[in-house]
Amino acid sequence: MTDVLPQTRGRLKVYLGYAAGVGKTFQMLADAHELKQRGVDVVIGYLEPHGRKDTIARAEGLELIPRKKVVYRATSFEEMDLEVILQRRPQVCVVDEFAHSNVPGSAHAKRWEDVLTLLDAGIDVLTTLNIQHLESLNDQVWQMSGVRVRETVPDWVMKQADEVVMVDLTPRALLNRLERGVVYPPEKARRALENFFQESTLVALRELALRQTAHEVEIRQVTPPEFEGATDPGAPGEAAAAPTPSGSRDRILVHLTEHPSTAMLIRRGRRVADYLQTECFGVYVLTVSDFAKLPREKREAIERHLNFARNLHLETHVLEGSDVVETLMTFARLHRITQIFVARPQYSRWPAFLGINLVHRIVAEARDMQVTIVAERRRERRN
């Protein structure tokens, strides 16, 4: 006997914050309780309260699915038990920490992949995410905080959310909570105050989260039907539903190379494309007859950037041509490209002359297109 596929896909609601401790999980659990009171079948698939007493107390009365033990390198870890949840088939599943990386040996590498599986099974999901875990903002967050976030969620996944609710708290109030030991134990709180939780960083992250929430609202055309597990659909901070079909005539091309700054370039191109709601292409020009003939380090770097671009849903192309600029321009005009993103060459080294010449030629040839030369930012030392 085969499983019956759901007629409709589950709905996704994301509780967005700018830092740990603003109250995302608490609000998510409060909404879950309200759903239960309305007769909705709700379970907690995964909860990470970080020892916070108010969060633990808020989870009481909700069915909790036991975690699955995964052994990795002779150490036992606990992860969300996706299989049990699918067998249980609740109407709504609460899944904390959307950006979490699963232990090797789990069904998926990332928790957001687990969530997509639940949605495909027709299960609604409530989940939490901090703004620094959105992939396209990785470079901006690093510039603001000095922390390079490794666990990220691709923007195309975030775009699948039916609702985005920003859970807000002023930076000063958050720092007070941290100092009182509400967010972390004393030693961890002290380290946080010395690093990520500086007030200037929190203010910048909060502004970033507010802008992102406004963007999430803007790209959804109409107010959705009330989320099966939502509170007031007109509450401040909540997004509308369906993505607006792209009316933009813009098309973006990101020039891929082996240089490390290419990852930053891909994020920038993807983010601009999302704001314009348009297509984005990642293009590498191969100047030799066979990709395998490239030096190993260069080949691996290019493959890494191509895979990264694909993960962010750029349409990637490897073109063959002895003249990089001519090959890029032919592709750009064939695909009606309006904007080209290239990395700023490094002026401090002699081989960069080729890069400078390349960028100058692209600017000269692409007179009917906008060329954006993106510099790789370097963080200044804090006083």
N, C-alpha and C positions, 0 to 999 in steps of 0.2 A: 504494500500500500504506500503510495507516494504522498508527500506533504502537499496540502492545498496552498497555492500561492495566494498572498493577500491581494484583495482587490485594489487597495490603496496603500501608498507608502506612508510610513510613519512621519510625524511632524517633529521638527527639531527646534527646541528653544534654548538659546545660549544666554547665560548670565555672565555679562562682561564686566570686568573690573580692571583697575590699573595696578593693583598690588595685593599681596596676601593680606588678609585681615579686614578687608572693606565690607565683608558680609555676604559674599556671593553664595556660598554654600548654605548659610543660614536662611537666606531668602528663598533659595531653591527648595529647601526642606519645608519652609512655611507654605509655599505654594503646593507642595506635594500633600501636605496635611489637608489643605483646603479641597484638593481633588478627592482625597479619600472620603471626606465628609459629604461630598456630592455623589458618592457611590461609585467613583472611578477606581478600577483595580490598579493600584500603584505599588511598585516594589523599589527598593534601593539595590541597584546592581553593583555600585561601588561607592564607598564614602571614605573620605580622608579628612577626619576632623582635626588632625594635628594636635590632639590632646586638649582641644578647646572645650571647656565644660558646657558652655551654652549651646555649641553645635551638637555635642553628644546628646544633650538633653532634648534638643529639637528633633532628633532622629527617633526618639522613643515613640512607639505606637505604629511605626511603619515597618512593613515586612522587609527584612534584610536577607538578600541572597548570600549564602556563605561564599567566601573567596576560594579560589582554586589555588592549590599549592603547586608551584613550578620549581623544579630543582635545576639549578644552573651552576656548574663548577662546584659541585658538592655543597652548595648552599641552597636552602629552601626559601623561596619568595612567595608572596601572595598576590594574585592578580584577580581581576574580575572574571567570573565564570560565565563566559559567553554562551556556552552550550546549554547550561542549566537554565539561563534566562530565556533562551529560545524555546526550550522545552516547556517552561512555565508559561510563556506567552502572556505577560501582563499587558494592560492597555498602555501604561506609562511606566518607564524605567528611569530612575534617577542615577546619573553617572557623573561622578565628580572628576575634575581634572582632565579635561578634554585632550590636552596636549601631551599627556603622559606617554612615555616610551615603555612598552611591555618588555618583560624579561624574555630573552631569547628562548625559543621553545614554545612560546604562546602561539595562539592561532594567527594573530596579526602582530606586526612590529609596533603599531601605534594604537592607542586607545581610540582615536578618532576613526580608525578603520573598523574597530569593534562597533562603534556607534552607527556607522553607515550600514553595517550588517543588520543591526537591530531595526533601523529605519526600513531597510529592504523587506524585513519580515513583517512590516506593518505595525511596529511598536513605536509609540511616541517616546521621545527622549528629552529629558531636562539635563543640561550639562553646564559646567563652569569653565571660564577661560579668562586669563589675564592678558591685557593688550600686548605685552611684550612677547607673547607666544605666537603672534600672527606673523607668518613668514615674511611678507613684504615689508614689515616694519623692523626687521632684524637689525639693519644697519643704523637706523635712527635711534633705536633703543640702546645699541652699543655706544653711539655717540653721546647720548644723554647720561648713561649710567656707568659706562666702563665695563659692563657685563655683557658678554656674548652669549645670548640664550641659545641653547642647543636643542631644546625640545620645542618644535614649532608645528603649527597647523597651516597647511596651504590655504591660500585665500579662496580657491575654488570650493574648498570644503565649507568654509565660513559662509560663502554665498548660498549654500543649500539650507541655511537656517531659515525657518519660517518666521521666527521672532528673535530679536536681539534686545535684551534688557540690560541697561547699564546700572549696576549696583554701585552707588556713589557714597563717598565719605570724604570730608575735607582732609587734606594732608595733615593738618594740625591735629585733628581728631584721631586720625590713624596713628600718629606718633604718640599721642597720649595713651592709646590702647596698647601700643607696643611697650611703652615705659611701664605700664601697670602689669605687664606680663600676660595680657589677654591673648595676644597673637602667638608669641613664642615663649619658651622658658627663658629665664634671665640671661644665661650665657649666650644663647642664640640671638636673643633680642639685642644684646650689647653689640654683637658682631654685625647685626643687620643695621643698627643705627650708625655704625662706622662706615658702612658700605652702601648698599642699595637704598636704604631707607633714609637718605639725606633729604631734607625738605625740598630743596631745589629740584632734585631728581623726581620726587613724587609729584610736584606741581607740573613738571613737564610731561610725565607719564599720564597724569589725569587729563591734561589738555589733549593729549594724543587720543586717549580713550573717548573723550567727548566728541572729538572730530570724527573718529571712526564710527561711533554710534549714529551721529548725524548722517554720515555717508550710508550706513546700513538702512536707515529710514528712507533716504532719498532714492536708493536703487530699487525700492519696492513700491510698486505703482499704486496699489489699493490696499485698504485695511483688510486683513485676512479674516476668514470666519474664526470665531473664538477658538483658540487652541484648546484641545481637549483637556489640557492640564493647566490652563492659564488663569490668571486673575483678571482684573478689568482690562480688556483689550485696548482701552484708550488711555491707559496709565502712562505717565511721562516716562520717556526712555525706551518704550517698546517700539519695535519696528513694524512696518506693514509687511504684506506677504509676498506677492509674486514679483520676481525680478522684472524690471522694465525691459522690453525688447530694445535692442540697440538701434538708435536712430542716428548714430554717429557715422560719418563718412571717413573718419580717421582710421588708419591702419598702421601698426607700429612694427618696426623691425629692430631687433637687438642683435648687434654684431658679436658673435661668440668667438673667443680666442682661448688660448691656454692660460692667459694671465689670471692670477687670483682675483683681480678686480671684476672679472666677468660675473661672478656670483652676485656681487653688488649691483651690477648693471642689469642682470636678469630681474632682480627684485624690483628695481626702479621701473623698468619697462612694464613689468606685470602690474605694478600698482597704478601707473598712469593709464594703462589699458583698462583696468577695472573702473577707474573714475570716468573714463570716456565711454565705457561699455562697448569696447571694440576688440578686434582681433589683434593678436600679438604673435610675431614670428621670431624664432631664434635661428640665426643663420651662421654657419661656419663655412669658410671657403678653403677647400683642400687644394693646395698648389702642387702636390705630387700626384703621381699616377695611382698610388695605392695607399690607403690609410695606414696599413700595417708597416709602411716604410718610414713613418714618422718615428723620431726618437721615443723610447718607451715613456719617459716622464711627460713629454708633451702630449703623447697619445692618451695617456691616462687622465691628464688634466682636461683635455677636450671631451673625452667620454664622460667624465664627472660633470662637466658643465652642461653637456647635452642631456644627461639624465636629470640633472637638477631643473633644467628648463622644462622638460617633459612633466616632471612632478608638479610644476606650477602651471601646467596646462598651456604652455607655449607650443605652437606648432613648429617643430624643429626640422631643419633642412641642412644637409651636408652637400655643398655644391662643389664641383670640380672646375678649376679655372686657373690659368697661369697668372692672370691679373686680378687681384683681390677686388679692387675698386670697380673695375669693369663688370666683374661677375656679380657683385652686390647690386650695382645699379641696374643691371639687366633684370635681376630678380625683383628688385624694388618696383620697377616700372611695370613689369608683367603682373604683379600682385597689387598694384595701385597703392603702394606704401606712401604715407604722408609724413611720418616721423621716423627718423633713424637715431638709435641710441648707440653711441660708441664710447669707449673708455678713453679718458685723457691719457696720453702717453707720458711716460716718466722721462723728464727732461735731464735727469742727472746722469744718464748712462749713454754711451755712444750708440749701442744697438737701438736705442729708442728713436734715433733719427728716422729709421724706417717707419716707426709708428707715427711720428710727427708728420712725415710725408704722406702716410696713408690717410690720416685724419684730414689734412689740408686738401688732399685730392677728393675725399668724400664730400667735404664742404663745397668745393668748387664744382663738382659734378652734380650734386643734388640741389640745384638751385630752385627746383620746384617742390622741395621737401624741407621740413624742419629738421635740422641736425642738432641733437642734444649731446654735448660732450660732457660726460659725467666724471668728475674727479673723485678719487678714492679718498675719503676723509680720514684724517689722522686725529686721534684724541690728544688734546693737550693735557699735560700733567696737572692734577689738582694741587693747589697750594696746601 
